[in-house]
Amino acid sequence: MKKANIIYHSKHGTTRAYAENIASLLGEWGLDAQALSIGQCRIHHLAEADYLLLGCWTSGLFFFGQHPDKEWRQFAKQLPVVSEAKVGLFTTYKLATGSMFHGMAQALHTKVNSIDLKLRSKSCQLNEAHKAALLQFIG
Ligand SMILES: Cc1cc2nc3c(=O)[nH]c(=O)nc-3n(C[C@H](O)[C@H](O)[C@H](O)COP(=O)(O)O)c2cc1C
């Protein structure tokens, strides 16, 4: 069974709930999937994963300057090189994600080979486009 670890950083719970919904859907599709906070994430969660989804809430000035917050950047900085897993990113936001994914990718550029999925949501719900993108990601 393929393993998917969904690692989130959430301030008020939306990104956590989104991560949990992703894990639940991937579980329905037959993967061994779990959502973990960056604080719960250990080396083995990275090493064992076939799919790794890394998520953070969008921080910025709403109209510009979006970036992953300091705690997530610190998490990214101390990650080992992830060479085995297919990697995707996700974020939740209110108005605009702007440079959020660019900031996340920049923080990860020495850690992952490529980023094969970017999901953004204004809520914790997965819409049909999110589901289709996830299906393609694991396909
Ligand atoms: C300090 C702060 C800055 C934020 N900046 C942005 C922003 O630039 N763009 C945006 O769309 N949402 C912004 N938001 C909204 C959050 O990204 C959004 O509510 C997100 O879903 C929160 O996730 P969480 O509940 O997991 O913490 C900001 C929220 C806070 C508290």
The ligand as an SDF file (V2000), in Angstrom:
LIG
                    3D

 31 33  0  0  0  0  0  0  0  0999 V2000
   -1.2800   37.6580   10.1210 C   0  0  0  0  0  0  0  0  0  0  0  0
   -2.1050   37.0780    9.0010 C   0  0  0  0  0  0  0  0  0  0  0  0
   -1.7790   37.3970    7.6900 C   0  0  0  0  0  0  0  0  0  0  0  0
   -2.5370   36.8820    6.6430 C   0  0  0  0  0  0  0  0  0  0  0  0
   -2.2080   37.2360    5.3620 N   0  0  0  0  0  0  0  0  0  0  0  0
   -2.9630   36.7540    4.3310 C   0  0  0  0  0  0  0  0  0  0  0  0
   -2.6640   37.1210    2.9870 C   0  0  0  0  0  0  0  0  0  0  0  0
   -1.7080   37.8410    2.6900 O   0  0  0  0  0  0  0  0  0  0  0  0
   -3.4550   36.6360    1.9970 N   0  0  0  0  0  0  0  0  0  0  0  0
   -4.5400   35.8350    2.2710 C   0  0  0  0  0  0  0  0  0  0  0  0
   -5.2500   35.4630    1.3480 O   0  0  0  0  0  0  0  0  0  0  0  0
   -4.8240   35.4460    3.5340 N   0  0  0  0  0  0  0  0  0  0  0  0
   -4.0780   35.8820    4.5630 C   0  0  0  0  0  0  0  0  0  0  0  0
   -4.3890   35.5200    5.8570 N   0  0  0  0  0  0  0  0  0  0  0  0
   -5.5100   34.5910    6.0710 C   0  0  0  0  0  0  0  0  0  0  0  0
   -5.0350   33.1720    6.3430 C   0  0  0  0  0  0  0  0  0  0  0  0
   -4.0730   32.7390    5.4010 O   0  0  0  0  0  0  0  0  0  0  0  0
   -6.2160   32.1730    6.2650 C   0  0  0  0  0  0  0  0  0  0  0  0
   -7.2070   32.5620    7.1800 O   0  0  0  0  0  0  0  0  0  0  0  0
   -5.7650   30.7620    6.5080 C   0  0  0  0  0  0  0  0  0  0  0  0
   -6.7950   29.8830    6.1030 O   0  0  0  0  0  0  0  0  0  0  0  0
   -5.4490   30.5110    7.9630 C   0  0  0  0  0  0  0  0  0  0  0  0
   -5.0850   29.1640    8.1240 O   0  0  0  0  0  0  0  0  0  0  0  0
   -5.1130   28.4820    9.5390 P   0  0  0  0  0  0  0  0  0  0  0  0
   -6.5460   28.5140   10.0410 O   0  0  0  0  0  0  0  0  0  0  0  0
   -4.6480   27.0840    9.2890 O   0  0  0  0  0  0  0  0  0  0  0  0
   -4.1950   29.2250   10.4440 O   0  0  0  0  0  0  0  0  0  0  0  0
   -3.6460   36.0220    6.9000 C   0  0  0  0  0  0  0  0  0  0  0  0
   -3.9620   35.7050    8.2370 C   0  0  0  0  0  0  0  0  0  0  0  0
   -3.2040   36.2330    9.2780 C   0  0  0  0  0  0  0  0  0  0  0  0
   -3.5630   35.8680   10.6940 C   0  0  0  0  0  0  0  0  0  0  0  0
  1  2  1  0
  2  3  1  0
  2 30  2  0
  3  4  2  0
  4  5  1  0
  4 28  1  0
  5  6  2  0
  6  7  1  0
  6 13  1  0
  7  8  2  0
  7  9  1  0
  9 10  1  0
 10 11  2  0
 10 12  1  0
 12 13  2  0
 13 14  1  0
 14 15  1  0
 14 28  1  0
 15 16  1  0
 16 17  1  0
 16 18  1  0
 18 19  1  0
 18 20  1  0
 20 21  1  0
 20 22  1  0
 22 23  1  0
 23 24  1  0
 24 25  2  0
 24 26  1  0
 24 27  1  0
 28 29  2  0
 29 30  1  0
 30 31  1  0
M  END
$$$$
